[in-house]
Amino acid sequence: MNRLLAISLSIFLSHIFIIAADVASPSDRVRLSVGLDKEGAPVYSVTFDGKTVVNDSHMGFELLDSPSLKSDFEITGQRHDSCDETWRPVWGEESVIRSNYNELLLNLRQRSTGRLVDLRFRVFDDGVGFRYEFPCPQPQLQSFVITDELTEFAIPCDAVAYWIPGDYDSQEFNYTRCRLSEISSKMDEAHVGGPVYPSPFSDTGVQTALMMKYDSGLYVNIHEAALYDYPAMCLDLDDSTMTFRSTLTPYANGDKAVMQTGRSTPWRTIIVSDDAREILASRITLNLNEPCRIEDTSWIRPVKYIGVWWEMITGKSTWHYTDDVTSVAIDQTDYSALKSNGRHGAETSNVMRYIDFAALHGFDAVLVEGWNEGWEDQATSRKYKIFSFTRPYPDFDVKKIRDYAASKGVRIMMHHETGSAVADYERVLDEAFRFMADNSYNSVKGGYIGELLPRGEHHYSQAMVNHYQYVLEKAADYHIMYNAHEAVRPTGVSRTWPNLIGNESARGSEYHAFSGIKPGHTAILPFTRLVGGPMDYTPGLFENNISRYNPYSSAWVNTTLASQLSLYVTMASPLQMAADLPETYERFMDAFQFIKDVALDWDRSVYLEAEPMEYVTVARKAKNSDNWFVGSTGGAEARKSRLDFSFLPQGRKYRATIYRDGKNAHYRTAPQDYIIETRTVDSRTRLTLPVAAGGGYAISLTPVK
């Protein structure tokens, strides 16, 4: 009896609520407590190895023209379950993924209204996922409008955060590292060089995935999984209590989500470890998504590609066919009377040159942007941007290019820039995908540049989340692989729809030619953006001085050449581009060999070193092969990387080809100083390799026969 009283007193003192359930992960490292406070409001907390991850945090909703769903609840039931299974992704960082968790389903009834809400929690050894479910049928609640989600994440300390501003239309910012208490004071600085979109929702708002490091030594990541038919979540910080509250991307009228019973919200995820490498190894986001919905996935294959892209990004050539934009009507259908501007990139002979280069070096595809009518609208300040997805410019011969690419064993990758005219795109989507199928295009890069039409709507609202999903599923109907830029950040949906082989949804390589990317950017993206799925980051930039392509540019690529090679391993993706120009690669063919050799799909991944924004070192075994590849990307400071090869099978020797920074390498002063060396290694080998400021290294490992 005394022991029970002591336990009860301990619970009373450590929580503001009465615990209904205390659920532990399979290894007992992660523990979740959940219950109701004295107002009948649901509250949860999380610990890891006894250390607090999330303090007591409330849950619930505000509704339009209806009482809130945040308090006055009673618990009517609870059910416990567990799962330990493995599954095989179509592509990914491992060929087999384990999903192992304990689950709690808590049934709530609001006493004053009779409305029902279920809370489902899954507790893994590396974190927690939870979501709201609305049982059906229930006469008291059928359809409803959410005006606010009240989910809290109460952080127990003034943690170090790695964040970008909370914005409803873009994730294309450099990351800021600071204490939570400093976020508000650094918000203006965090926007410098970012895209021109509407302002963030508050001076303390940040986007997910949010990475943090606690003074207790814990690494904590907050994100969401399985985002369907619901707006994307940002986090608004109350820095007086260090508590984040979810803030949903609104419709133009301010409503957040239109819901009905029988549905559920996305999962809210908390990944935690005392080892930063375990954050990178976590598969919680994928495991909280449903199994693959595509029955025959044989047509979904990783793609290594080059493209008529970087020459337009740098200003060497243009997307639009003519500079005589004043002569182009909004509904222009005949460009034959207009002259080419002489700098148009998507010109038949130029595209054929890229095809030749791709075929010579074993690439799968060539991306061509600016091939279609409508780019003159994008080049002007016209209010409406009308693109055609079936009509090429006069200097782009669809049939000739299609047949020439086929003769070389190369695919052409389609580009659909919508200009954010979403309704127009949906209207012609079947026609556009039929055109692709008729011309043997099996992959497409989509784009959503600019403010959405109609004005005032946002890129990450419920309506747009549904739009991206509609396009993805429609692409699957036509056996088309999809890569969306400027779209909502990924949340593991690629498990269910593996034709989603890439997204942008972050500050990608093109910003090296714009307002810049800070060193360390590629050492934080694996902790943040890549938690939800692979990124089409477009690495492989060998020429740092953009003025070599465009004499009017003063832009600079802020990495070393060796670091660019590392990204093919550290930023794993089934879609990888060699982004620079063929003539540039021809100057560095010894280094280009790594891009040719590196795999895109993996049997196993081993995270060797990791610290957010400082360094990430990963070893990966190629799928269905004995070859391994290692990549290490660094931050703004030079360092020594201590490389342990114990991941290799014992008793086997490997030939290691090492591409590393040279003695004088530095991202500003000597970015192209690199060394290629070979040596024989085995599982007992230990190496110390130098990493320059903004640098890195890449290693190709092949068995010695």
N, C-alpha and C positions, 0 to 999 in steps of 0.2 A: 504494500500500500504506500509506504514512504517513497519507494522508487517511482511509482506511478505519479505521485504528487510532484516529485521533483521534475519529471519529464513534462508534466502539464505546465508547471511554473516556467520551465525553460521555454516552452512554446509560446506562452503568453508574453514573456519578456522580449522575445526575438521577432515577433510578428504582430502586425496590427489587425490580424484576422484569425479566425478559427480555421485551422487546417482541416480540410475534408479528405485530402489524400496527400501522401508523400511518396512520390514515384522515383525510383532509382534507375539508372542506366544498367545495362547488363553487367558491367564491371564495378558498379557502385561508385564510379568517379563523379558522375553528374547526378544531382538530385534536384527534383522539382517539388515544390510545395504549392498547393492551390487550395483556396477556400473562399469564404465570404467574410467581409468585414461587418461591423455592427449595423451598417446601412443596407446590408444585403447586396453589396457590390462585389463582383468577382475580383480576386486578387491572387497573384502568383509570385513566386520568387525562385531563384536558381542558384545553386552552389556547384563548385568544382573542387574536389578534394578538400571540402570543408571551407573553401574560400568563397566569399560572396561574388557572384557574377552579376546578378540582377537583384536589387532590393525589392521589397514589397511593391508591386506594380498593379495598377487597376486596369480593367478591361471594360469594353462596352461601346455603345453607339448613341449618337444623337440622331433623331429622325425628323423628317419634315412633317409638320402638322400632325404630330403623334407624340405620345409620351416617350421619353428616352428609354433605351435598353441598357441602363448602366447600374441600376440598383433595385432594391426591393425584391431580390431573388431568394428562392429557397432551392435546396438541392433535393431533387426527386429520385435520383438514382446515379449510380456510377458503375462502369464496367472496365475491368482491366484485361489487357491482352498483351501478347508479345509476338515478335517476329524475328526470325533468323534465317535469311534466305540469300541466295546469290542470283545475279542476273547478268546477261551479256549485252552490252551496248553494241549498236551497229558500228560505231567508231568511238574513240575516246582515249583517255589516258591509261586505262587498263582494259584488258579483254574480259575480265570478270570483276564485278562489283558486289560487295557484301552489304546487305541492309540488315542491321541488327539493332532492335530497340524494344523498349517496354512502353506500352500505351495505356492511357487513361481517357475514357470518355465520360465526361461529367454532364449530367442532365440538369438543366436549370428551368425553373418556372417562376415567372414574375407574378407575385401574389396579387397585386392590384389589377392586373389585366388578363392574367391567365396565359400570356404569351410564352412560348418555349424557345430556348436557345441551348444548344449543346456546345461544349468546349472539348475539343479533341487535342490531346497532348501526346507527342512521341518523344521519348527520352533516349538519346543515343549516347555512346561513350564520348563523343566529341561535341555534344550540344543538344539542343531542344528545338522542336518544331511544334507550333500550335496554330489552330484555326478555329473560326466560328462556323457552326452549322445550324441551319434553320429548318427544323423538322417539318414535314408535310404529311398529312394535312393538319392545319390548325385554324379554325374559323376566326380566331382573334388576330391572326397575322397571316396575310396572304401576299400582297405586293406592297412594297414600301420604298421610300427614298432615304438614303443615308446622307446626312448633312455633315457628319463628323464621325470618324472612328477614334475611339478614346484609348486605344491600346498604349500602355506605357512601358518604358524600359528605364527603370530607375538605376542609374549607374552609381556604385558605392564610393567612388572617389573622383577626383579631378583628373581623369585619365588623359593620356596623350591620344589624340585623335588624328586620323589621316582622312581628309574629307574634301569634297567639292560642294559648291553651293547648292542648296535645294532649289531646283529650277524645274518648271513643268514642261520644258521644251528641249532641253539639251543636257548632255553629260560631258560636253567637250570643254572641260576645264583642266588646268593643271591642279594637282593635289596640294593641299596645305597641311602641314604638320604643326600642331600646337595643342595646348591644354584645352579641355572643354571650356573652361572659363574665359579663354581668349578668342573663341570663335567669333563672337559678335564684333570685337575690335578688328578682326582680320577679314571681315566679309568683303569690304570694298577691294582690298588687295587681291582676294581670291578671284574676283571677277575680271581682273586685268588680263587682257588678251583673250578673253573668252568670247563665245559667239554672241551676236547681238540678238537677243530674244527678250521677251518680257521679264520683268524683275522677279527675283525669288519671292517666295511667300512671306519670308520674314528675315530679319538680320541674324537669326540663330538657327536657320533651317539648313539641313544637309541632306544629301542623297544617300540611299543605300546602293551598294553594300558599304556600310560604315565599318572601318577597321579601327580598333582601339588597343592600347597597351596600358594595363593597370600598374599601379605602383607595387601591387602584390606579385607581379611577374606574370599575370595572366594576359593572354592575347584573346580578344573578344571581337567577333564579327556579327553585325546585325544586318539581315537582309530579308528577302521573301522568296518563296518557292511556289511554282505552279500558278502563275498569274494568268487567270482566264476571266473574262467578262467582269472585270473589276479594275478600278484605277490603280496606277502605280503609287507606291507609298514613299513619301519623304519623312524625315524626322525633324521635329521642332523641339529645340532644347530650352528647358527652363533652367537657366544656369544658376539660379538661387538654390535649387535642389539637385542639380545634375540629373534631371529626369527628361528623357526624350518622350515625346508623344507622337504617334503616327499622324501624318497629315496626307490626305489623299488628293491626287490631282483632280481638280474640279472640272465640270462642264462650264461653259461660258456663263450660265445663269447661277453658278455657285453650288449647285447640287453636286454631290460626290459620286454616288452610285445608285442605280435603280435596281432593286433586288426583289426577289420573291422567294417564298418558302420552297424547300426542296433543293436549295443551293447552298454553297459554302463560300467563304472567303479564301483567298490564297493563304498559304502557310506563312507565319511569321517565324523567322529562323534566328537562333542564337548559336553560333559556333564558338567553342571555347577550348583552349589548351594552355598549358604552361610552356609549350614548345611551338614557336612560330611555324615550323615545318608541318605540324599537324593541322594547322589551318588550311594550308595548301593541299594537304592530303584528304581533307574532309570531302565526303560525297553526300552530305545531308541534302543539299539542294536537289541533286538528281534523285536521291532515294525518296523524296517527298513528292515526286511527280509520278504519274501513272505509267505503266508499261507501254511499249511501242504500239501505236494504233495502225501502223502501216504493215499490212500482211506480207507483201513481197518487197523486201528492201534491197534486192540485188542491184537495182539501178542507182542506189545511193553510194557514192564512192568519194574518198578524199580527192581533192583537186589542188595541184600545184600549178600556178599560172603566172604569166607575165601580162603586161597590158599597155594599151595606149591610154595612159592615165597620168603618170608622173610628168610627162612633157606638158600636159595641160595645167596640172597643179602648179608647176613652177613658172608657167607663163611662156614657155618655149613655143607652144602651139595653143590652139583654141578649141573649145567645144563647138562653137557655132560656125556655120559654113560661110557666112558673109558678114562683112562689117557694115553693109548697107541696111542696117536694121530699120531705118525709117521707111523703107520700101516694103517691109514685111507686114502684112495685115494680120490682125489677131487670128483670123480664120484662114491664113495663107495655106494653099494646097499645091501651089506650083512655084518651085524654086528655080525652074529651068532658065528663067530670064535673068536671074541674079548671078553674079560672078562670085567665085570662091575668093575668100580673103587671102589665099596663099599660105595661110598658117593653120588651116584646119587639120586637126590630128587624125581624125577618122577617115582618111583618104585611102582609096583602094590599094595603091602601091605601098603606102606606108604600113598598112595593116598586114600586107603580104610579107613585108620585111620582118615584122614581129613573128608571124607564123613560121618563117624560115628559122628564126632564132630559137623559137620554142621547140620545133622539130629537131633541130640539131642537138639540143641539150636535154631532150627527154621530158619536156613540160607537157602537162595535160591540156592546157587551154590558154587562150588569149582573150583578155577582157578588152572590149572596145567601147569607150564612152564617146558621146558626141556624134553618133552615127545617124541619129534620127532628127526629124524636123521638130523645131520648137525651141532650140537653144537661143535663138535671137531674143525670145521673150525673157529668158533667164538673164541675158546680158543687159537688159534694160530695166527701167524702174516700172514697167507695166504692172498693173494691179493683178492681172490674170496671166498665168503661165500655162500655155497649152502645148503639151507634147503629144506627138504621135508615137505609137509603139509598133507601127507596121510600115511607116513610110520613111525610107532612108533619104539622106541628102543626095544630090546628083552625083557626087564623087565617091559614094559608097555603094559598090556593086555587090548586093547581097548574094546573088547566085554565084558569081565568080569567086568571091571570098569563101563562101560555104564549100564549094567544090574543091578549091585549092587547099583549104584547111583539111578536108577529108582525105585528100591525096597524100597529105603529110602526116596523117594520124593525129591531128590536133583538133580540138573543139574550139568554137568561138563562144565566149561567155557574153550573154546578153546584158544590157544595162537599161533599166527602167527608172529614169528620174521623173518623179511625179510633180515636182515643184510644190508638193503638199496640196495639190488639187485632188483630194482623196475621192470625192464622189465621181469625178471624171474617170479616175483610174479604175474604180470598181465597175463602172459602166462598160469599159472596154476590156476588162481583164481576160475574159474568155477569148476574145479576138486576139489579144496580145500573146497569150500562151499558145493558141493554135498556130500563130505565126512562128513562134519558137519551135514548136514540134515539127512543123512542116520544113523548117530549115536546119534541123538537127541541133538546136541549142538545148542543152540539158541543164544549164545553170543560169541564174539571173542575179544580178546585183541591183537591189532596189534602193531608191533614194527619196528623202522627204525634206528637201532643203526649203527653208523659209517658213513664214507663218502659215498656219493652216487656213484653208478655205472651207467653211466660212470663217471670217476673222473672229478672233476671240477664243476659239477652241484651242486645246492644247494637245501636244504630241503624246502625252502619257495618260490621257483621260480614259475612262471606261470605253467610250466609243472607239478610240483609236487602238486600244488594246484588242478590241474585237476586230477591227479592220486588219491589223497585222496578222491575227490568227486566221482570218478569212483568206487572205492572200496566201499564207503558208499552206493551208489545207487545199486551196484551189491549185497551187503549184504541185502538190502531191498527186492530185488527180491527173495531171499531165506528165508525171514522172520528171518533175523539175526540182532541182536543188536550189535553195533560196538563201540569200545573204542580204539582210536589210541594214541600210545605213540611216542614221538619224531616227531610228525606231526606238521603241521602249527597250530598256536594258533587259537582258535575258534572265530567266528565273528557273532554268533547268528544263524548259519546255522541249529541248532537243532530245530528251529521253523518249518522250511520247511521239514527237514529230522529228525524227532524225534527218529529214531533208532540210532542216534548219542547220546548215553546216557552218554558219558564221553570222555575226552581227558586227556593227561598228559600236555604237552606243557608248563611246568614250572618246577621249582626245587621241586620235590616231596619228600616224606618221605624217599625214599631209600638213599638220601644224608646224612641222619643221620648216615648211616653205611659207608659212603665214607668220603668226605671232610667236612661234617658238614652243618648244617642249623642254622642260627643265630636266637636267640629269637626275636620275632616280625615278623617273616616271614609270619605266618598265620594271622597276623593282617594287612598285606598289600595285600596279594593275593586277598581278596574280592574286593579291590579297583582297581585291575589291571587285573590279569589273569581271574578272574571270571566274569568280565564285559562282556566277550564274550560267556560264557557258563560254565557248570559244569566241575570240574576237578576230575580225579581219583587220589586223593592225597594219598590214602592208609593210613588212620590214624589208631589209636588204638594200638600204640606201648607202651606196659606196662613195658617192661624191658629196662632200659636206658643203662646198661653196656653191650656193644656188645661182650665183651670178655667172657661173660657167654655162648655165642653161638660159638665163635671163639677165642680161646686163643691167637691167633696171632694179634687180632685186638685191637686197643686202642680207637675206636670210641665211641661216646656217643650221646644219644638222648637228645637234648637240650630243653626239655619241661617237665612239670610235668605230672603225670598220669591224673589228673583232666583236664588239658588242652587238652590232647588227646581226652577225651570224648567230650569236647566242640566242636571239629571240625566237628562232625556229624551234628551239627546244623549251625555253622557259615559258613561252606563251603558246602552249600546245593548241593546235587547231587542225581540223581536217581540211581547212581552206587556207593555204599559204601562198602569198604572192612574192615574187622577186620584183620589187617595186621600181627599181632604177631602170635606166635606159640600156638597151643592148650594147650601144657603143661604149658605155661606161663599164659594163661588165667585161667587155673585151680587153680593157686595160688591167683587169685584176682576175684573170682566169684561174689562177692558183687558188685564190680565196673563194671564187665563185663555185669551185668544185664542191665545197661543203653544202651549198644550197642545192646543188644537183643531187647530192648523196642523201641528204637528211630525209628521214621518214616522216609521214604525216599521221600514222595510226600506230597505236602502241599496245603492247602486251602488259607492260608493267612500268610504273613510274616510282622513282626513289628520290625523295627530297633531301638533299645533302646539307645545304646551308640556307638559312632564311632569316631576314630581319626586314620589316617593312621599310621601303624607301631606301634601303641600304644595299641589299644584295639578295639574290635568289639563285641558287645552284641546284640543278635538277639533272638526274640521269634517267633515260628512258630506253627501254628495250623495244625495238621495232616489232610490230605484229608479224607473226609467222616468219621470223628471222632470228638469227643469233647475233645480229648487229645491235650495238648500243650507241647512243648519242648523249653527250653531256653539254649543257649550256649553263653559263653563269653570266648574269647581267648585274652591273654595279650601280652605285649612286654617284654623288658629286665628289666624293673623296676617293683617292687611291687606297687600295687595300691589298692584303695577301689572302689568297683563297687556299685553304688547306683541304686538299681533295683526297678522299678515302675511297679506294676502288673495291671495297669489300662487297659491293653489290654484285660484282661479277661472280659467275659460278666458280667454285673452287676447282683447282687442277687444270684450268684452261688458260692459255696465254692469248692475249689480244694485241693486235697492232693498233696503236693509238696515234692518230693524226691530230695534232693539236694546233689550233688557230688562235693565237693569243696576241695581246697587246705587246708592242715592242718597248724597248728601254725608254724611249722618249715620248711614248704615246700619251696623248691628252686630247680630250674632245674638242678643245679650241685650237690648240697650237700644233698638234701632230696626230690628227685622227686616223690617218692612213698609214701610220707606223704599226706594222703587224709582223709577226713571225709565224712561220709554219714549220713545225718540227715533228718528227716521228720517233716513237720508242715502243718497246715491248713492255706490256704491263700485265699483271694478274691481280687476283683478289687481295694479295698482300701488299700491293703497291700503295705508297703514300706520296703525294706530290704537293708542293707549294708553288702556286702560280700567281704572278703579279696581275693585278687588275688596275688599270689606269683610272683616273678621274673620268667618269662617263664611259667607262670601258667594260670589258668582259672577255670571255673566251668561249670557244666551241671545240668539242672533241668528237671525232668519229672513231668508233671502236669496232674492228672486225676480227673474228677469230683467226689465229695463226693455225694453218692447216699443217 
